[in-house]
Amino acid sequence: MTFVHPYVRRTVHAVGVAALATGAVTAPAAATSTTPTTAPTTTDRRHQAITIFAHRGASGYRPEHTLAAYELAIRLGADYIEPDLVSTKDGVLVARHENEISGTTDVADHPEFAERKTTKVVDGVAESGWFTEDFTLRELSTLRAKERLPSVRAGNTRYDGMFQIPTFDEVLALANREGRKRGRVIGVAPETKHPTYFRTVGLPLEQPMLRSLRRAHRDSSRSRVVIQSFETGNLRSLAQQTRVPLVQLTSASGAPYDLAAAGDPRTYADLMTPAGLRDVATYADWLGPEKNSVIPRDAQGFLTSPTPLVKDAHRARLKVVAYTFRDENRFLPADFRDGTSPNTKGDIFGELERFFEAGLDGVFADYTDSADAARDWWQRH
């Protein structure tokens, strides 16, 4: 099976939706490969549900983690929107990819906050900048979001300065409001960022998050909420406190910070062994691996054969959602790049097909419309 002809056909839909988001239409060309890749092992999974998680909202089209990005992702067909959660000084959860905000806000342009710039050690790494836990919500509300990848997504910089940093409560309210308007439940997938760090500075994330979910009537197993973490301890604790499904995120390298801080030698690789997955399944419902853990790339950047990870996770009764799928060449395997410019959009549909064939239950995507179009075609053919 190939995506050559469907890719051209689906482009009509995807470009039309992208035009709504960006105001410009540029039809991508199908990417070609000069080096063959190992053929994937195909399975008949056409009826397998595939869930689309809008990674930080429609972050390919709007500055990430803004209400505008989340609202656009919903319009483009996202099943879930994904807010990363960090805390303010006064204990309010807000949506930012990191607690260091110089790359995603205009904080550096505010002279009244110049003295707040500092250096901190977060998860064992020294970082310099401005941190959410040093600002009250009222102070953060004076800042405005900006595009995190301006050299990659220059078109998004036109929105710099337009949007505030949303609270988790505001994200939940948006999802509920849009769900009522559209007659479907919009899922929300909060990720607790650096939970051990925030606990050590007296601002634990878990209880404020659960209180917000309760206030929004989103705290049941059927409320289409999943909670994510790269750490293990807070998920184990949350499993005793909520019926909301949990996602154990993993990386292709390194270890959960809470385990490392406690002197536990286990790594993410250990969590992804069959025995490790069975242990994860005692407290979580999903595994969220980096996509290279599902299908690695060779030295030239081409996809190889799928690892046993998805099958092993399914045997442990875990669903699998991989991250992060992005349309630009710089993020794509060499198989699916179009031309030589790193910022040109390549054949994301071809990449997604390979991962769908590997058995994924969900994907995190920056371009919701691309993921939705690829899923639609794959499930119909």
Helices and strands as residue ranges (DSSP letters): H 4-22, E 51-54, H 67-75, E 80-81, E 84-87, E 93-95, G 107-109, G 111-116, E 118-122, E 125-129, G 132-134, H 137-140, G 154-159, H 168-182, E 187-188, E 191-192, H 195-200, H 206-215, E 227-229, H 233-239, E 246-249, H 257-261, H 268-271, H 274-280, E 286-288, G 291-293, H 309-315, E 319-325, G 329-331, G 334-336, H 348-357, E 362-365, H 368-380
